[in-house]
Amino acid sequence: MPFVDVIARKRDGQELSRDEIERFVVGATDGTVPDYQTSALLMAVVLRGMTDQETTWLTDARVRSGSRVDLSDLPGVKVGKHSTGGVGDKVSIALAPLAAACGVLVPKMSGRGLGHTGGTLDKLESIPGFRVGLEIPEFKAVLREVGTCIIGQTTALAPADRKLYALRDVTATVESVPLIAASIMSKKLAEGSSALVLDVKCGRGAFMKDAAGARALASTMVAIGNRAGIATEAVITRMDSPLGAAVGNSVEIAECLRVLKGDGPSDLTALVMTLAARMVVLAGEPQEARAAVAVRRALESGAGLETLRRMIERQGGDARVVDDSSRLPAARHRTSVCAERGGWLGTLDATLVGRAAAALGAGRERVDDAVDHGAGILVRARPGEQVRQGDEVLDLLYNDERRLERARTLARRSVQIVEEEPAVAPLVLESIR
Amino acid sequence: MPFVDVIARKRDGQELSRDEIERFVVGATDGTVPDYQTSALLMAVVLRGMTDQETTWLTDARVRSGSRVDLSDLPGVKVGKHSTGGVGDKVSIALAPLAAACGVLVPKMSGRGLGHTGGTLDKLESIPGFRVGLEIPEFKAVLREVGTCIIGQTTALAPADRKLYALRDVTATVESVPLIAASIMSKKLAEGSSALVLDVKCGRGAFMKDAAGARALASTMVAIGNRAGIATEAVITRMDSPLGAAVGNSVEIAECLRVLKGDGPSDLTALVMTLAARMVVLAGEPQEARAAVAVRRALESGAGLETLRRMIERQGGDARVVDDSSRLPAARHRTSVCAERGGWLGTLDATLVGRAAAALGAGRERVDDAVDHGAGILVRARPGEQVRQGDEVLDLLYNDERRLERARTLARRSVQIVEEEPAVAPLVLESIR
């Protein structure tokens, strides 16, 4: 069958076969299907959708387009974690050591920041000396010794994904639940975990703006994972305002350290503990209550903090930052955005805060931009709090004065003061298993 | 705005602006919009549609992508005609001279056959010496002297259309009412007519299989024409069985001559007269009844036939074929497909008859195939007629014996014998003005 007929079948809303999806992924990657056919099919998928079966085949074909990390010689259940990305989302950096301290093996491959969202790798690299570019044997050695290791994804994993994503980015075919789900899951499945926890962000600072979209994405990813034999769970969490009280790189590392010292912001701490407990359950603890207790003990005993310290050491970082955050890079200048009138703080628009932090230098507008590890934003008043006129709401931390003006404008726009005490929705909206 | 945002707007079902559509057409033609973006937008148009306003802008941008024939120095209303294509559709070859004999100026640019449908140019070229490649000045000279002239479309008209069509063909984005309508109308508007009659075919041998699709296409084209200031009418006509009794090239020329001699098949003759009357009305005759009378007189007086004779002469053809059809190329061999049992002839599947004629050599499977002008099929029993077992239904005319087997199989499959006298639907289903 000519490939144009495959496109026509999807255009007409039919379910593609495993072979047809395989041809699509292989052809798009090796160029035997030209980009103009790939993009037409992608648009048909965006507008016609895919069944869970098709999406699972699509994921599988993308996994098989590259190599797969083999962790089978490491004993026990390897539990991966992925977040769809938000502002102030430093969860992995506290979560991975905390779950590891409970006996879970947590292999983690992360990405860099782009646009209004930061990246775990950039945050970790704010720790002097920290190396994210470990080869797989060293990755496995750290995992074995420490229980967790966080590195950058190698280009050998799911190369079809990179090719397809580049094309989707310029053809308005990013916004599709099956395409997003297959993209995320192909990378996660290639990482070799045997179970997976997904944090699907939902809200104005997230890719998915509403609960229905987040639920669809979460359900599809859970279906793909489970069909692929990887026990997969998702939590849907709010991302309207930034998570925690720090947005940037070194400031987020410092906040993770506070979480593991029992002194972190309540929203972030609660989410880290919730996800860690799910990972303990996925690793084999049948009783949820016991999993929660194990996580609390690992936090209170400092075992999570010690695991992070060992991970930093083993990955070449200056572990003295664990006890002394002032060793992290800091910005030279600080200025505040204050409440322009009294009232309650409604939401702090996460996208605007994220863009403001990026404008200060903490993030990237293009993939090859450099990152200023010290720049960032501290949230001084949390959504739902009462504020008086002139109260500091955000602190902007920066090195480059030329960057301040645009950042301040964005930061000011992020602050919403309301007349009445707002209802604060729970952070975890839903669990999907 | 980056072009990806234009694609996103159409993906989300929004109406594009005139500027956005202009960027699309210009960019797709000159390559500043890459093919992968063009095809993604085309697929979004297929699945999201376009308003009449957008389709009119799309048509206009395609017209302006090339040159436009200037017929303004010819006096009177120039009435063009277009058919969406069918099997045995030789209407233009009888219609253009007949309408011209009534005083209408009929400039006509036609195409070649491909797949199961024949092409007016191939049919005319079965007349020895006939030239379809006239330059515009000669085209206008013949128009002025004879009242009509039929040539091939020059590549200077609507070049964007050729580029877009080639891409649509390989990206499953042909099947779209706005894209088809804009493609047809951009070529027709570039031809310089001041009014236009459209014959939109509907049925198993047509591009549009059902009345709803044909009506949508007809309405869209009429809207585009009228918005562009070209008085435009459409008739929707049945294309389930072949039109007339001849399918091929020289056999269709011979049939046109019979029509203009008052001796043609009733369905074809009626359609030619109906369309000619509409063209007379569009050229300025306010009374429909008088238009019909004028057409009948032009037929009965032989004025239409004489106009065709002069057109053939002026375009270099051997005009002796008008009085002696045996001067047209004829096939050396003939064999019949007979009724396998008694009953009534239901439909003669037009697509299968067309494919059988092409298999005999009368048509093309690829654009660069040669055409055998003598090959073709004669319909001996018409749909709705009673037949006995063994009655001849189709005569297959051919030169190359190796082509017979496949053609005979297709021809046999086209014949449907039914137990009861079938209802025969009218040929003209609807008029849209």
Contacts between the chains, C-beta under 8 A, distances in Angstrom:
chain1	res1	chain2	res2	distance
A	4	B	169	7.6
A	4	B	170	5.3
A	4	B	171	6.7
A	4	B	172	5.2
A	5	B	172	7.4
A	7	B	43	7.9
A	7	B	171	6.1
A	7	B	172	3.8
A	8	B	172	3.8
A	8	B	175	7.9
A	11	B	43	6.8
A	11	B	46	6.3
A	11	B	47	6.9
A	11	B	172	5.2
A	11	B	173	7.7
A	11	B	175	7.8
A	34	B	35	7.7
A	35	B	34	7.7
A	35	B	35	6.9
A	35	B	36	3.9
A	36	B	35	3.9
A	36	B	36	5.0
A	36	B	38	7.0
A	36	B	39	4.1
A	36	B	167	6.2
A	36	B	170	7.3
A	36	B	171	5.9
A	37	B	39	7.1
A	37	B	170	6.4
A	37	B	171	5.7
A	38	B	36	7.0
A	39	B	36	4.1
A	39	B	37	7.1
A	39	B	39	5.2
A	39	B	40	4.2
A	39	B	43	7.8
A	40	B	39	4.2
A	40	B	40	6.4
A	40	B	42	6.8
A	40	B	43	4.5
A	40	B	171	3.8
A	40	B	172	6.4
A	40	B	173	6.2
A	41	B	43	7.9
A	42	B	40	6.8
A	43	B	7	7.9
A	43	B	11	6.8
A	43	B	39	7.8
A	43	B	40	4.5
A	43	B	41	7.9
A	43	B	43	3.8
A	43	B	44	5.4
A	43	B	47	7.6
A	44	B	43	5.4
A	44	B	47	6.9
A	44	B	172	7.6
A	46	B	11	6.3
A	47	B	11	6.9
A	47	B	43	7.5
A	47	B	44	7.0
A	47	B	47	4.3
A	47	B	48	7.1
A	48	B	47	7.1
A	167	B	36	6.2
A	169	B	4	7.6
A	170	B	4	5.3
A	170	B	36	7.3
A	170	B	37	6.4
A	171	B	4	6.7
A	171	B	7	6.1
A	171	B	36	5.9
A	171	B	37	5.7
A	171	B	40	3.8
A	172	B	4	5.2
A	172	B	5	7.4
A	172	B	7	3.8
A	172	B	8	3.9
A	172	B	11	5.2
A	172	B	40	6.4
A	172	B	44	7.6
A	173	B	11	7.7
A	173	B	40	6.2
A	175	B	8	7.9
A	175	B	11	7.8
